[in-house]
C-alpha cells in the first residue's frame, strides 16, 4: 500500500476545499518569520495573490511594484544578487506571461534565487476568460535552464512548497490556482522538491497528475475501480526536475500511462512525461489537458467539465484508453 497519508472523506460533497493561493500566503509569512532575507514584491495584486499576509507582517520587506511585471522580476533579481530571497507574485497570465524575457535573462541566466509565483493559472480562473486563463506557463518555465517548476496539489501542499522553495537557492516557478479546490493531503503528508508520490496503488494504468488535477485523478481512479480497472495514481508536484524513478517504477508495473494537467499538453507536463517515456521506457501514453486551444469564459467547474478535466471525464478517457490499448512489456 502507498504510505502517503490522504485526507478522510475525499469523495463526499463536503470535502474540504481551499484555494492553493491561500496556502502560499500562509507559507510565505512563515518563510518570512524563519528567515529575514525573505522579501516580497507584487504587481498590484497583493490581496488576490494572498501576499498581503506577508505585507502586513513585514511591511519594510514588502515592495509594491505596481502594474509593471517586467520591472517586478528585474528588481527581484537585483535583490537576489544582493543576498535577499525575493518572492514575486502576479497572475500567471502576466508573470511569466508578460515578463518571460526578463525572467530568462535576469533570474534564470544568472541562476538567481528569484521565486516567481504565478497565481490564477488554468481554465478554472473562470469568467475572466481566455486572456486570463494562463495555460502555457508550464511549458514556458520548464524550458528555462536552472528553473525549478512546482505545481502544488492543494493548499496544504502549497504552504509546504512555499517554505521549501524559500530555502532551495534556485530560481523557481510556483503555479497556483484561483478557485477553491479539494484538499487531499494532510499536515503529515510528505513534500520535497523533486519528489513524486503514489497516492493510490494499482496495476492496470498509471494516472500521473500535477497540481490540482491529482485530486481529479483520485476521483477517476475511484470510478474506474467500480468498472474493474485498478488505476495507480501518482502525484507529481515538481514538474522540473521530474522524479523519474517514481514515475518509471509505476509505469513498469502498469504498462499504460495517462497524464493530466490544467494546461497545454504540448510542452507542458504531458510533454515532459512523453519525453521521459520516449527516452527511457517507451509506453502507451494518453495526455489529458488543453489540446492546442485557448480557454473560454464560464464557471470554473463548468469549464473543467467542458474541457474533460473532471474526475468523471478523465475516468471515461482512461476507460477507453485502457480498453483499447495493450500494456507495454519490457521484452517488446
TALINKA-V176736 format. One line per field, one symbol per residue. ss: DSSP state (~ for helix, > for strand, _ for the rest). psi: psi as a letter, one per 40 degrees, with the letter a starting at -180 (. if undefined). Layout:
ss->???
psi->???
This chain:
ss->_____>__________>>_~~~~~~~~~~~~~~~___>>>>>_________~~~~~~_~~~>>>____~~~~~~~~~~~~~___>>>>>>>________~~~~~~~~~______>>>>>_>_~~~________>__~~~~~~_____>>>>___~~~~~~~~~~~______>>>>_____>>__>___________>>>>____>>>>>___~~~~~~~~~~~~~~____>>>>>__>>>___~~~~~~~~~~~_>>>>>>>>>____~~~~~~~~~~~~___>>>>>>>_________~~~~~~~____~~~~~~~~~~~~~~________
psi->iiehhiiifdeidfhhiiidddddddddddddddheehiihigffdddefeddddddgdeehhhdaggdddddddddddddeeighhiiaidddgeddfddddddddddefhfhhhhhifiieedbedaddegheedddddeehiehihhgidadddddddddddeeefihhhhhiidihiiheiideiihhhehihhdhiiedihhhiiaedddddddddddddeeehghhhhhgdhdhiigdddddddddddeihhihigihdheaddddddddddddghihhhhhahgfiiaiiiidddddddefeidddddddddddddehiihiee.
